[in-house]
Amino acid sequence: MTDDEIMEIYRGFNDKTYAAIKEYVSMFHQPWPVYGPHDIELIEYCIKKKMSIDDLPEDDKMYDKYFKGIIY
């Protein structure tokens, strides 16, 4: 999928979230989880760390904040 095709998934998201996800998709060329957390804080954290959400280590503070107790 192209980045534009991926971004079609997020049509209708609020402008700030859409912009953050667009930056993420532009960096990683993969979708942000549609059913995962859409918190701008987490999206921007991944961008800043240059790590996709799938690459966040389990001992990462943001991983703990958003996924502790949910993913085993």
C-alpha positions, 0 to 999 in steps of 0.5 A: 500500500502507498502512504496515501492508500494507508491514510484513507483508513483514517478519513474522518479522524479529527484533524490533530490525530489525522496529522499525527498519524500522517506523520507516522505513516510518512516515516514508517510507511505502515499503518497505525493500529486502527483499533489501538490507542489514538492518543497523539502523545503515543503517536508523537512519542513513536515518531520522536523515538523513530520506532514504530509502535510494534518496535517499542520495547516492553520495558518502555515507559510509554508501552507501560502507560498504554499497554500494561495489563492489556497485552500479554 
